[in-house]
Every structure is written in C-alpha cells, then in structure tokens.
Amino acid sequence: MVVSIWLSLCLGAKVFTMFGHKLLGLLALCGLKASASVIVRKTSKGPTGYEVDFKYTNTTAKRVSIGDLQLFTDQLHTTMDTRAWYSPRDYQPGDFPVNYGTQPVDLVYPYEMTNEGNGSWTFTTPLPAGVYQYQYLIDCDYVPNCTIVTGQLVTDPDNPPFQNVIGDQVASSFQVPYDAQFQGTDDISANYDYALPAPAQYRGTIKSVNYTSPGSTHPAPNVHDLTLYLPAEYGKVKGKKYPLLYLSHGAAGNGNDWENQGRVSAILDNLIAGGHIAPTVVVMPSFYNLDDSLPPFIMGNASTIFTALPDSDHIRENYQKYLFPWVEQNLDVCDDPSCRAFAGLSWGGRLTYEMYVNATDYFSWFGMFSAATTPPYITNATLAANPALAQKGIFVAYGLYDSQFEPGREIQATLDSMNITHLSRVTPVGAHWWNTWQDELWWFGVKALWKPYPFTTRTGR
C-alpha cells in the first residue's frame, strides 16, 4: 500500500502547502503535477468556490470510500430531531455540517472513490469552509466494524493526526478556506479562517506531553498525557509568567482533539496576533483512563465511549491532585486565580461547570461550550454559601441546532434567576460539532477571556 500526500491551497498566484499544521507560502506552483492524496483547490465557481481532490493508492482493494467527512443541513429543515442530509454537491450558502442522527440509506456511503486502474483511487468534491477529518475505508461494508485493527480503516501516513501514541486518533484532517462569494449569505457568515495559520511570527508551539499521574493506565502505568500550546514568545522573556487556560475535550475524545479537529494552535495564534488576548499557555488534558476504576477507553471504539467515561467530580479531583500541581511546577504560568481559566466542550463543558461550582476559587474565567450538564444546578442557597460564584467571568455557548441546546439554556436560566451576570453565544449554524466549538472558542477569546469581570451589559461592546 502506497500513499503520498500534498495538501495544497491555490490562492491566486500562490500555493500554500500544508504538511500537518505547517503552512508554507510558495509561488507559481499551481500548475505543478504532483501525486496527491488531498488537494484543496480554489475554483472561484459554485457551489462553494473550492474543490477537494482525494487520491489514494491501493493495488489490492476492491472498494475504497472516504470516511468521517460530514454531510450538511440548513436552517429551514433542521430541528433537534431531524435534519436535511445534503451532499456537498448540493451545498447552498448557509448550509452547515451535522454529525448525529440516522442518515438516509442512499447517503450512507456518499464519498465512494473511483478506481482509475493500477490501484489508483480518486474522488473530487466541493466543500465549504472549515476543518474536515478524513480516513480511507478499505472494502468496508459496515462502518462500525471497519477499524485500524482490522486494517480497513487507514489514516493518512503522510498527513498523520496529532497524537500522543499511535491509535490515539483515528482520522487525519485538512482545512478549506472561506469564499464570501459562494458561501456567504445576508444573515450568516460561516467563516472559519481564524483557524488558518497566523503570520509566522505569531505561531506558537503545540506538542504532546506526558506527566506523572499515579493510577493512570494510558499511555503507560502511572503516566498520563496532555496537549500543550505555548505562545510564540514563551521562553523568550526572562522570568515572565503567562496566563493559563485549561481546555477540555468531550466524550469519545482526548487531549489531541482540539488540535486535530479544532485547530486550536491557529486559533490561539490569531487571537494573540489580533490583540484579543495576551499570550497564553493552554493545557488540554485527557480525562479518560485516569485510573482503573472504570473500563479502559479505546479511541474509535464506540462500545467504550460511555462505559469508560468518568463523571466530572472524579475528573476534577484527579486534576486537582495531580495535573494542576504538575503544571504549576513545570511551566512558566501564573500561580494566581486572577490569570487562570477553564473551558471545555460537551462533557468538557460539564467539567467546566463542575470546576465553576467546586473549584471556584482556583479559576476566574469559565467557558462552557455545549455543556452536557444535568440538574440539579446551583441555587440561592449555593450562592449564599459561595458568593464567589457571582464574581467570575462566565461564558455560556451552544449551537442553535445543538443536542445540548436545552442544557445551555438551563444554565443561563439558572444564572439569570440569581442575577449572576454572564456572556452568551448561540452559534447560528452550530450543531454539536467542531465548527460550533471553534466558533465558541474564538468568541470566548475575543469577548470574554482575560476581560474585566463580573461581566456587564457593556462587556464586549
């Protein structure tokens, strides 16, 4: 099996070639002939202004399809229970990706590759702006049974996912830019270009780090892992301590997700470059496999997603005991709540609420993105016992078509009932997916993070 990749983005006279998350500007190469797995081409024509060419070489496969690419829906045909399920070829401005629910039978395999002979498989599709995951499914008749173990699910070896150890991620990724001519509408702009690489001088460092965590079962006994973002100036200013943001993944994920699917390093780079936040250290831990009290979680194995899922109080207690002290001892970060924040998506949003209620004095800002919370919520009695709950920078966000829409509203209603001021964000084209969480992280940084609190009606205006 031979796979080669060249991710290129032709913008006028320039080609930007992306290997992993590095973006290099090259001139006059748009006509270059190259064997490529994923090429993002600016077409300047409908339906999106961009097309993506996939090429894969496998001389023994009888069938190859591309897995993990999302279908789309629109505002007119989407509720919490239903969606339209459009192919990218039927894209219209304002359509957005969805990832939950039962697809129509005729769209279960919408990305079938064509056998060009000699083991060469190709597929071309238009796609709108955003980050996309992909993998190759080899002779796969039933997706849940096609795994890395069976050899039927293949990530791209030349565009490998960011991960701690092999198997921590089961998809590669790429990004398509925004084209206002074809993707914009009068009322919605699904523009995610803030997740494209920032100018070189603002690009920080992203890496996977192991730390000592007694009882942890992955990636090794008594060793756990986190993903670390360091701003570009980190280590260059003697004695400087940096603000610290903890950023959590959700159920079925790990600490690598924010970089692979969310492009967190680029978003942070652009927030810093734009002057929205001060240079900030971001720690993205993994909350599965903290100890052997639950079955082991195996990335990509659906049967372990919830059986291995620790509750938020268990995660908080472990982090307080092992993670937080390690970070304070090993990184140049502030040691005061006035420059610490916690945020997370879905189950990580639930964890953020847990931190807000039970680690109130350790953080000053909280970002709850599509939080998978459940009652009971705080009460006036809780507030009376812990007045600091009303003296924090709280940001609650969810998508308009998010499976966690109701929990988000319940959190807001709870805060409103006790006159606890906060900021909110309802992502207009947001389902329970990464485009929503990218949007929420961006606006958390632009409007809330490190801004004076408690928030008022003038905050962010």
Buried (B, 14 or more C-beta within 10 A) or exposed (E): BEBBBBBBBBEEEEBBBBEBBEBEEEEEBBEEEEEBBBBBBBBEEBBBBBBBBBBBBBEEBEBBBBBBBBBBBBBEEBEEEEBBBBBBEEBBBBBBBBEEBEEEEEEEBBBEBEBEEEBBBBBEBBBBBBBBBBBBBBBBEEBEEBBBEEEBBBBBEBBBBBBBEEBBBBBBBBBBBBBEEBBBBEEBBBBBEBBBBBEEEBBBEBEBBBBEBEBBBBBEEEBBBBBBBBBBBBEEEEEEBBBBBBBBBBBBBBBBBBBBBBBBBBBBBBBBBEEBBEBBBBBBBBBBBBBEEBEEBBBBBEEBBEEBBBEBEBBBBBBBEBBBEBBEEEBBBBEEBEBBBBBBBBBBBBBBBBBBBBBBEBBBBBBBBBBBBEEEBBEEEBBEEBEEBBEBBBBBBBBBBBBBBEBBBBBBEBBEEBEBBBBBBBBBBBBBBBBBBBBBBBBBBBBBBBBEBEBEEEBBE
